[in-house]
Amino acid sequence: MRSVLALIVASVTLGGCATAPSGGEGLSGTHWAIVRIDGAAPVAPAKAAMRFDEDRLGANVGCNGIGGEYRVEGGRLIAGPLMATRMFCEGPVWQQEEAVNALLSAAPEISRRGRSMRLTSGGHALDLQLKAE
C-alpha cells in the first residue's frame, strides 16, 4: 500500500512539473496574405505573405525574408530569435519591412476572426487574410 501511495504522489508531483504545450494553437500549417501594414496596403502585394509551420514562422513583405521560432502564449505571438536575409531594400517596402520586424519582435496580440487575423503591438498593426490551400 505504501508503494502504491508513493507511486501516486510521485506521479502527481512530476505531472505538476510538466508544462502544457504552447505551440501555434491553430496557426500551424496556415498561410496568410498580408493585406495591411500599419493601415496601408503592402507595396509588393504579390510577395507580402506569412506562414506558420509547427514551431517556425516565415514572412516576406516584398524584399527580405524573415523567419524564426514562434509560440502562442496568453493571446500573444512570441517570436524569436528572428533572422532575415540582408538584401538591399529602400523606400516604402523597406519601411514596411521594418514595421513588420518591429511588430513581430514586440510579442503582438493576436485577434483572429474567421479567415482574418490582426497582429498588434508596439504601435504597429498587421492585417492578414488566410490563403486557400
C-alpha positions, 0 to 999 in steps of 0.5 A: 500500500505504501508503494502504491501511495508513493507511486501516486504522489510521485506521479502527481508531483512530476505531472505538476512539473510538466508544462502544457504545450504552447505551440501555434494553437491553430496557426500551424500549417496556415498561410496568410496574405498580408493585406495591411501594414500599419493601415496601408496596403503592402507595396509588393502585394504579390510577395507580402505573405506569412506562414506558420509551420509547427514551431517556425514562422516565415514572412516576406513583405516584398524584399527580405525574408524573415523567419524564426521560432514562434509560440502562442502564449496568453493571446500573444505571438512570441517570436524569436530569435528572428533572422532575415536575409540582408538584401538591399531594400529602400523606400516604402517596402523597406519601411514596411519591412521594418514595421513588420520586424518591429511588430513581430519582435514586440510579442503582438496580440493576436485577434483572429476572426474567421479567415482574418487575423490582426497582429498588434503591438508596439504601435504597429498593426498587421492585417492578414487574410488566410490563403486557400490551400 
